[in-house]
C-alpha cells in the first residue's frame, strides 16, 4: 500500500536555527498538508498546498513557516528561527482531492525538539 | 467554524469490557466528513474510519463499531471486548466540504484509552 514518507523521524535543533522537514507524498496525490501535534495535545492543521501554492492555512502558520514543493516528489515545511514552543510532532499528509471524501494518508511524523 | 469535542480525556477499563468513546461535532456545512484515528504510543496516526454526512448507517468492523447520529451531532466509537492492544489515544476529526480550497481536518483533543489486563 502506498505510503507518505517523512524524514527525519526525529530532529533536534538549537533555538534560533532554521529547520526543514521533508515529506514524500503518495505519487498520484495532488493535495498536501502539514499538521502539528504538541506533546500530549491535539493534532492541529497548519497548511494545505495544491498546484504549487498554499490553499488554506491556519492562524498557527505565520511568517515563521513556509512550504515548498521543490521537485516532483518532495514537499517541505521550513521553520525559520525555531523557538522552544515549536517542539512538536509534525505530520505530513496527502490526498487525491480537496475534500474529506477522498481521505487523507498521513506519514509517521517528524518529532522536532528545539533545545 | 467547525469544532470537535471529545469530552472524555481518559478512560480506563479492564480487558474484555466494552467501551464507548464519545465525539460531538459542530459545523455549518451540510456536507462534511467525520473520521476516527488511533494514535498508539509509537506516535503515528492510524486511520480507522471515514463517514460522510449523508450516510448515517452505523458501521461495524470486527470489534469496532461506529454510531453516527446527525440529530445529536455525534459520531461515537465503541470497542467490544477490549484488548490491551487497543490502548492508545483516539482522535475524532471533521473535514468540511466548503467547495473551495483544500480544507484540512479539525481534530478533537483525543481520548486516552487504557486497557488493563
Interface residues (C-beta under 8 A of the other chain):
Chain A: X31 X33 X35 X41 X42 X43 X44 X45 X46 X47 X48 X49 X50 X55 X56 X58 X89 X91 X93 X95 X98 X99 X100 X101 X103 X104 X105 X106 X108 X109 X111
Chain B: X31 X32 X33 X35 X37 X43 X44 X45 X47 X50 X52 X91 X93 X94 X95 X96 X97 X101 X102 X103 X104 X105 X106 X107 X108 X109 X110
